[in-house]
């Protein structure tokens, strides 16, 4: 049942193609236009977190949330299916971003820094996971329309934090590349554990809130 809801959400999310084409084009454009094509991976995380509300908006437009309430199904399966669908959609976008960044890097006559790409993917997954973990309990509680501000808050926080760190020189004072490359396995594992823990905690909250919601 979880897989069924996940497949339904993915199909609903990606069709028609014009719904997601601009987002994917933005990801590819970032790889082309920025000095470091690897930035496309971070763009994928931000873009997909901004699109996390789309399945909820589709539910409201088609009154699917009301339909779910009348069917003999466990609402937990709906929650798990939606989280799974969003994670799979993000992984697809991250893969596209990584491939585009590699092509642009090689096309520019540069070698691919495997460690940099790995670190970027791990960091981007954390950004996406935390953003979704914050947003989805609100969407499950009150729907996409009433929780609309939550679409932008995570992106603003992460973007503003990165800009502030850059302006204050914090990023230049910390040699992230050396620290991460020296302990890439440990850092990656820790980041993935944090991301998964955030998602699991969010799933638990979303399940409780969705069960209490009157549809």
Secondary structure, 3 states (H helix, E strand, C coil): CHHHHHHHHHHHHHCCCHHHHHHHHHHHHHHHHCCCCCHHHHHHHHHHHHHHHHHHHHHHHHCHHHHHHHCCCCHHHHHHHHHHHHHHHHHHHHHHHHHHHHHHHHHCCCCCCHHHHHHHHHHHHHHHHHHHHHHHHHHHHHCCCCCCCHHHHHHHHHHHHHHHHHHCCHHHHCCHHHHHHHCHHHHHHHHHHHHHHHHHHHHHHHHHHHHHCCC
